[in-house]
Amino acid sequence: MVDFESIARSSTDIWYDHECMVIQAQVERLSPNEWEEFERKCLAAPAASQERLAYVLGVKCQQVLS
């Protein structure tokens, strides 16, 4: 499952240099059953964490479409 705590506590520099890639790998490994829980946690996360998750998902979409 995605580590929501690390999303919230990472500084901006650490997020874009390292943590973003870690979270992206965690998202890639989600099973179909885990997506429902992931969605619930995303909706309950603070706005800053939601923005970071949107960035991760946006990067993944760009990679798939390239």
N, C-alpha and C positions, 0 to 999 in steps of 0.2 A: 504494500500500500504506500501511497505517497506520504512523505514526512511533512505534514503541515506545520509542525513546530519549526523546522528549519527554514521554511518559507518566511515565517513571521519574524524570526530572529536574525536573519542574515542582513548584513549591511548592504548597501547598494553595490559597492565595489565587489564584495564577495559574491553577491547574487549573480551578477553578470559575468564574472570571471570563472566561477566554479559551480556554485549551487544550482544554477539554472540547468546545467548539463546533468547534474545528479538527479534533479527532479524529472527532467525529460526522460531519462533512462527508467525511472520508476513508473512514469506514466505509460511508457511503451510496454512495460511488463504487466500491466493491469489485465486481469482476466475479464471476460464479459460480465461475470457476476460482480466484480469489484467496481465496475463503472457506476453502478447505481449508488453505492456508498460514496464514491469519489464525488459524484454530482452533489449529493447531500452536503458533504463537507465543504465543497466549493461555495455553495450558497450560504453556508453559515460562517464562512471565513471573513475576516475583516477586508475592507475594500482594497487595501494595499496588497494583501495576499492574493485576492482575486485578480488584480492587475498583473501580478507576476505569473500566475497560472495561465492567464490569457496570453501572455507573452510566450510562455513555453508551448502552448498549443498552437499559437500562430507560427512559431518557428518550425514546428513539426509539420504543419500543413504546407509551408513553403518548401520544405525538403521533399515531401511526397510529390508535390506538383512539379518540381524541377526535373 
